[in-house]
């Protein structure tokens, strides 16, 4: 039996790979999970009652695009958050952002660009669905370093002109996973100008946009509006997983130009899985409510402060601007993760598992990613054990 070659070079996914690394070794203490970005703050208290009230909705097929009420709630949130007015036909409800980030590439990437194989740009390290989307559509993935030297954001403008001219899509995550860097309004404006010059679209993965220390991160939709950029240039992806502590709800949205959203809707009508009506009702309430978001953000701010205190004076430590990960420098990420597990029971993710080797170098190899998702006391204990094990007690 023949199988497709386009996915043959995919590495094992990060978390099965981590289990292979760690699980054959005994834990050095009570396990503390700091690997996956799965929020563990309380979910909003309205979730249960709304689901109960709408259980009957599981008995019928839901609308593919999202109910009018859900689209109105999303539009209202975008207006409050970014001061951008969206019409319902500029929004598409999603089963979380991963589904949208993948399927939007299928719906929007042309088969060729200037008669050549199209390019999909992505930061390195990155959220792994970007690469799978590029391979699925037959595009060439180009991994652009997002290191300390570039402010942990990719410098797409530095790429050769022939690469930029073949580019169809550029992915950008802000706040960045895993580094927590935030794209400024100027960064977005420059990237939009680059997209205009070389005729490509930007897929802005903004699922961490509501987890920040003090100032809300700028969004691509507001910058595109302010700069008068063609609305078709930018698509913004958001999720309730991080914002509302509802990763199991699998609910998000994509917003952008009417033509792009029309094409995404059309493809999804044939091959997508619309959100069940009870889920849409919960999502509607979540986008309409800010109190639970503010309460959760306050808990993250406390944990940011804890991390700053625990790693105070540590060479190479950079407090994240936003998101809920620490991107900590080590000699070797795999060795550090294994040692930490064997000596303390703390589980972290080697940075190389989120990156690709380019010209023999992996920009994540010298890092570990640490998720600050557990309750404050557990987070404090895990970070203290990590510091004492990997960096020396009291440093």
N, C-alpha and C positions, 0 to 999 in steps of 0.2 A: 504494500500500500504506500502511495506517495503522500507526503505531507509538505506543507508550504515551507520554503526556505527562509522567508522573510523574518521569521521569528526565531530562527535557529541559533542566533548568537545572543539571545536574551539571557542574562544571568538569572539565577534563581532569585525569586522575589525576596525582598529584604528580610521579612520576618521568618519564613521558613529557613532562610540562610542563617539567621541568628540562632534559631533552635538547633540547627546542625552544629553550630559553633559551641553552644553552651550546654545543651541538655544532656550530653554524655558525661558531664562533670558535676560533681556534687556542689550544692550551694554552700557558700561559706557563712551563711547566716539566714535569717528569715527573709525570704525573697521580697524585694521592693521593685515593682515594675516602673521603669522610667524610660520605656522604649517607644511605645506607640502614642501618637497624638490623639488619644481618645479621652475627651473631657470627662472628669469624674465629679464635677460640681453638681449640685442638685439640679434636676431638670425643672422647668417651670411648673408650678402647682396646678395650672389650668389644663395640662395635657390629659390627665386621666378623665376628668369630667367631660371634656369635649369629645374624646374618643367614645366614651360611653353613650353620649347623646347622639352620636352619629354612626353607631355600629351598623345600622341598616345600609349605609353607603357601600359596604363591602359587597353587597348583593347586586350592584350594577356597575357597568363599565364607566369609568370616569372620563371627563373631557381630556383630550390629549394635551391641549395647550395650557391647561390650568383653568379653574373656575373664574368667572368674572370677579368674584369677591377676592380670591387669592391674588389675581393680577393687580387689582386695585390696592390691596394691602402692600404688595411689593412696590408698586409705583409710589405709594405714599411714603414708604420708608426711604426709597431712593431720593425723593424730593426733600425729606427732612434731613437726611444724612449728607447728600451731595448737592442739593439745590439744583437738581436736574429733573425736568418734567418729562416723564415717559408715557407714551400711549400704550394701551394693552398689546398692540401688535408689535411692540418693541421688546416684549418680555416672553420668555418661555420657561415654564415650570420644569424642574429637573429632579431626578432621583439622586440628589447630591451632586456636587461639582464634578466628581470623577467621570460620571457618565457623560456630562455635558462637555467636558474638556476633550473627551475622546470622540464623541459623535459630531461635535462641531467641526472637527478637522475633516471627517468623512463628508460632511455636507458642504463644506466651503472650499476645500483645497482643490485647485485645478489639477488636471492630469499632467499638464506641462506648464512651464513658465518660460516664455520666450523660446519655445520649441525645445526646451531642455527639462531634465528631471527637476521638479521643484524641491526647494530646501525648506525645512522646518527648523527654526532656531529655538534653542532652549538653554537656560543657565545650567551650569555644571558645578555643584550638585543640583538636583532637581527632583520634583515629584514624578515618579516613574511612568505615570500614564502618558506624559508628553512624548516619550520615546516610542511607546507602543502605538500611539496614534500616528506618529510619523511613519512607522514601518507599515502599519495597516493600509495606509493610502499610497504606499509606494514612493514616498518622498525620502529625501536624504536628511537624516537628523544631523544637525551640527551642534555640538556641545561646546558652549562658550564659557570659559572659566568665570566663576563668581567667587573671588577670593578676597582676602584682606586687602590686596593691592588694588582691587577695583571697588572697594566698599561693599563687598559681598553681593554686588549686583553685576550682571553681565554688561560688558562694553560692546554692544552690538555694532556701534558705529566704527569700531576699529577693524571690522572684518573686511576682507578684500571685496572690491566692487563686484566681481563676478559672482561671489556668493550672495551678496545683497540683492543683486539683480535677479537671481533665481529664487529668492526667498518668497514664499507664499504666506507663511504664518510665523509669528514670533511669540513664544510663550514667555510670560513674565509673572512671577509670583511675588506679590507685595501685600503685606509683610512676608518676607521670604521664608520658606521652609527649605533648609533647616536653620538659617543663620539669624533670622529676626531682623534683617535689614529692611528699611522702608524706602520705596521709591518716592523721591520728592516730586513736587509739582513740576520743577524744571526737568527732572529726569523723564517724567512722562511726556512733557512737551517735546523734548528732544527726540524721544523715541517715536512719537507721533509724526514729527517732521521727517524722520528717517523713513517711516512707513509710507508717507506721502511721496517722498523722493524716489523710493524704490518699489512702490506699488505692492505693499503687502499688508496683511491684517495682524493686529495685536490681540492675542488672547490673554486677558488680564485675570489671573487667578487671585482673587481677593478674599479668599475664604477666612483669612485671619484678621480681616480689617477692623473688627470690633474688639480685639484684644491688644491693648496698648497701655503705655504708662501714663502719659499726660495728654498728648495731642493726637487727635484722630488722624490716621494716615490719609493723605490725599488719594482720591480715586481717579481712575482713568476717564470715567464719563464726565466728571466735572472739568477736568483739564481739556478734554476734547471739545467740550462746549465753549470754554473760555478762549481757546485758540482757533475756533471756527473750523475745526477739522471735520472732514467728511464723516458722518456718523457710522458709515460702513467700515471704517478703519479699525474700530475698537469694539471688542466684545468683553463684557465684564461678567465674571462668574462669582456667585456668592452662595453661601450655604448656612443652614441652621445648625450644622454639626458642632462647630466651634462657638459661634455666636450665642447659641441658646442651649448648649450642652445636650444636644439631641442627635448624636451621631447615628443612632439606630433608626431614626425617623427617615433617613435617606431623602432629604428634601432640600432643594436649593433652586436657583434660577440662573439664567443667562439673559443679559440685556444688551441691546445694540441696535444697529440700523435695521430698518424695516425689511430690506431685501435679504439680509443675512438671517434674521429671525424667521422669515418666511421659508427659507430653504431648510433651516434646521427643523422647523415644524413639519414640513413636508416629509422629510426623511423619517422623522420620529413617528409620523402617522403610519408609515409602513413597517417600521422595525423597532419602535421604542416601546417602553413600558410606562404609561402614564401613572401619576401618583394616585393611589386609591383616595376616594372622596373623604373618608375620615382623616387621612393624613393631610389632605389639602385644608381641611377645616382647622386642624391644629396649627398648620403652617401659617394660615391666615392670622390666627391669634398671635402667634409668635412674632411675625413681622410688624404687627400693630402695637406690640408692647416693648417698652424700653427698660422697665424697672428690673426685670430679671437679668437683663444684659448688664446693667450698671452694677448690680449686686455681684455678679460673677466676675466682672472686670476688677472690682475692688479686691477680690480674693487673689487674683493674679498679681495685682500690684503689690500685695503683701509678700507673695512668693518671689517676685522680682527683687524686692528689698532684702529678703532672706539670702538669695543667691549673691547679691552684691556684698553682703556682710560676710558670708562664708568664704567667698573667693577674693576678698579684699586683699590687694597687694600681690595677687598671683599674676606672674608674668604671662601675658597673652590672653588673659580673660577680658572679654569685651561684653558688657551688658547688652542684651538684645534690646532693640528699639521697640519691638512689638512681637506678636505671636507668643507662643508659650514653650519655646525650646531654648536650651543653652547649646552653643556650638563651641565645645571646649577643646583646646589644642592638647594633643598627646604625641608621643613618639610614633606610635602605631595604633590605629583604632581597634583592630581586631585583638591585638595583644592586650590592650588596655581593658577592653570589654570582658575578655576571658579572665584576666587577673581579678578584675573587680567582682565578677560573679563568684569566682572560686574563693576569694578572701572575705567578701562581705555579703553576698546575696543580692547586690544591686545589679539590675539589668539595664544596660544602655545599648544604643545602636552604634556600631562602627560607621563612621562617616563615609567610608568607601562604598557601603551598600547603597548609598543614595547618589553615587557618582558614576562616571564612566572613565575608563582609561583613554587618554588622548595623547598620542606621541609618547607613550610609555609613562605618563604621569596621571595620577588620580588625585584631583584637588581635595577630595574628602578623606584621603588615607590618613592624614595626621590629625584627625578630629574624632570625637564622639558626640552623638546627639543625645541630649538629656531632656525628657519631657517633664514639664512642671505641672502635671495634671492631677496629681494625688492631693489629698488634703494637706493642709499646712504642716502639721506635725510630722506626717510621713515624709513629706518633701524635705523638711529640715533634716530629718534623720538620714535620708538617702544622700543628700548633698554633703552632709558632714562626713559620712562614711566614704563617699567618693573622694572628697578632698584629702582625707587622711591616708587613704590607700594609694592614690595616684600622684598626689602632689606633696605629700609630707605634712604631718600634723602641725597645725597652727600657722601654716602659710596662708 
